[in-house]
């Protein structure tokens, strides 16, 4: 990111956290970028695949009449990525990549599950797996799975606090036993 002709401090290589992640980009095979469309307040996913030299747009509410907007937004992100890669000497060139819609993307049947679709796309697409409609048939179950994965992840430093709060607000012994 360039602000007033100089690198933004967030991306400063001298910052140990950023330098760790910047150096990891050299070996990155896929870059997942959640994208937001303010109108109609919708999320979709941009996947930059460095191995296959392409960029895919995974949109669970794709509208042929609005196809131009996501393409323009993704092109803007690609330009930013290319500038970022050049600024930090990362050997990636995304300008030559083709941009296309992801094949066979399941569509959502309501107006609020787009974020769930984005998360599931990232989980499945990282290994090259494609999504199926059955992957998203129960969005309430999927939301619970995502929440429990986040809370119970070994790297979550707040896990015990969250579990304790849930246990104090839950009256059934079975739920407490399940969470602990």
C-alpha positions in Angstrom: 0.0 0.0 0.0 1.4 3.4 -1.0 0.3 6.4 0.9 1.8 9.8 -0.1 4.6 8.1 -2.0 5.9 6.0 0.9 5.1 2.5 2.2 2.3 2.4 4.7 3.7 1.6 8.2 1.5 -1.5 8.5 3.5 -3.1 5.7 7.0 -2.0 7.0 9.4 -4.9 6.7 11.0 -3.8 10.0 7.9 -4.9 11.8 8.6 -8.4 12.9 5.0 -9.7 12.4 4.8 -8.2 8.9 8.2 -9.4 7.9 7.3 -12.9 8.9 4.2 -12.9 6.7 5.8 -11.0 3.9 8.5 -13.6 3.6 5.8 -16.4 3.6 4.3 -14.8 0.5 7.3 -16.0 -1.6 6.2 -19.6 -1.1 2.4 -18.9 -1.1 0.4 -21.1 -3.6 -3.0 -19.4 -3.1 -4.1 -16.1 -1.7 -7.6 -15.8 -0.5 -9.1 -12.3 -0.4 -12.6 -11.8 0.9 -14.3 -9.0 -1.1 -17.2 -6.9 -0.1 -19.8 -5.2 -2.4 -21.4 -2.3 -0.5 -24.5 -2.5 -2.7 -26.2 -4.9 -1.9 -23.9 -5.6 1.1 -22.6 -8.8 -0.2 -19.4 -10.8 0.3 -17.6 -13.0 -2.3 -14.1 -14.5 -2.6 -11.2 -13.7 -4.8 -8.6 -16.5 -5.0 -5.3 -15.8 -6.6 -3.8 -19.2 -7.6 0.0 -18.8 -8.1 0.4 -22.4 -9.1 -2.2 -22.3 -12.0 -1.6 -18.6 -12.8 -5.2 -17.7 -12.5 -7.6 -15.7 -10.4 -11.1 -17.0 -9.6 -14.1 -15.1 -8.3 -16.3 -17.4 -6.0 -19.7 -15.7 -5.6 -22.7 -17.4 -4.1 -25.0 -14.7 -5.4 -23.6 -14.1 -8.8 -25.8 -11.9 -10.9 -25.1 -11.7 -14.7 -26.4 -8.1 -14.7 -23.8 -7.1 -12.1 -20.8 -9.2 -13.3 -18.9 -6.0 -14.2 -18.6 -4.8 -10.6 -16.8 -7.8 -9.1 -14.5 -7.9 -12.1 -13.5 -4.3 -11.6 -13.1 -4.8 -7.9 -10.9 -7.8 -8.4 -8.8 -6.0 -11.0 -8.2 -3.2 -8.5 -7.1 -5.7 -5.9 -4.8 -7.4 -8.4 -3.2 -4.0 -9.2 -2.7 -3.5 -5.4 -1.2 -6.9 -5.0 1.2 -6.4 -7.9 2.3 -3.1 -6.5 2.7 -4.7 -3.0 4.7 -7.6 -4.5 7.0 -5.2 -6.4 7.5 -3.0 -3.4 8.6 -5.9 -1.2 10.6 -7.8 -3.9 8.2 -10.8 -3.9 8.7 -12.7 -7.1 5.0 -12.8 -8.1 3.5 -11.3 -11.2 -0.3 -11.4 -11.2 -0.9 -9.0 -14.1 -0.7 -11.9 -16.6 -3.2 -14.1 -14.7 -6.6 -14.8 -16.2 -9.6 -13.7 -14.1 -12.7 -15.8 -14.3 -15.7 -17.0 -12.3 -15.2 -20.2 -10.2 -16.8 -23.2 -11.8 -19.9 -24.8 -10.3 -20.3 -22.5 -7.3 -23.3 -23.3 -5.2 -25.7 -20.4 -4.8 -27.2 -19.3 -1.5 -30.9 -19.4 -1.1 -31.2 -16.4 1.1 -29.8 -12.9 1.5 -27.5 -13.4 4.5 -25.4 -16.5 4.1 -22.7 -15.0 1.8 -20.1 -14.8 4.6 -20.7 -18.5 5.4 -20.1 -19.3 1.8 -16.9 -17.3 1.7 -15.5 -19.1 4.8 -16.6 -22.5 3.4 -15.0 -21.7 0.0 -11.7 -20.8 1.7 -11.8 -24.1 3.7 -12.5 -26.3 0.8 -10.8 -24.4 -2.0 -7.4 -24.3 -0.3 -6.9 -28.0 -1.2 -8.4 -27.6 -4.7 -11.7 -29.2 -3.6 -14.8 -27.7 -5.2 -17.9 -26.8 -3.2 -21.1 -28.8 -3.6 -24.6 -27.7 -2.7 -24.7 -30.4 0.1 -21.7 -28.6 1.7 -24.0 -25.6 2.4 -27.4 -27.3 3.0 -27.6 -26.4 6.7 -26.2 -22.9 7.3 -27.1 -22.9 11.0 -25.0 -26.1 11.5 -22.2 -24.6 9.4 -22.2 -21.4 11.5 -22.0 -23.4 14.7 -19.1 -25.5 13.2 -17.2 -22.3 12.2 -17.8 -20.7 15.7 -16.7 -23.9 17.5 -13.6 -24.2 15.3 -12.6 -20.7 16.1 -13.3 -21.0 19.8 -11.7 -24.4 20.3 -8.6 -23.8 18.1 -5.4 -24.4 20.0 -4.1 -20.9 19.1 -7.1 -19.2 20.7 -5.8 -17.5 23.9 -9.3 -16.7 25.0 -10.7 -20.3 24.6 -11.0 -21.0 28.4 -12.7 -17.6 29.0 -15.2 -18.2 26.2 -15.9 -21.7 27.3 -16.4 -20.6 30.9 -18.9 -17.9 29.8 -20.8 -20.4 27.6 -20.9 -22.9 30.5 -22.3 -20.3 33.0 -25.0 -19.3 30.5 -25.9 -22.9 29.6 -28.2 -24.8 31.9 -27.8 -28.3 30.6 -25.0 -30.6 31.9 -24.7 -32.2 28.6 -23.7 -28.9 26.9 -21.2 -28.1 29.6 -19.6 -31.6 29.2 -19.5 -31.3 25.4 -17.7 -27.9 25.5 -15.1 -29.0 28.1 
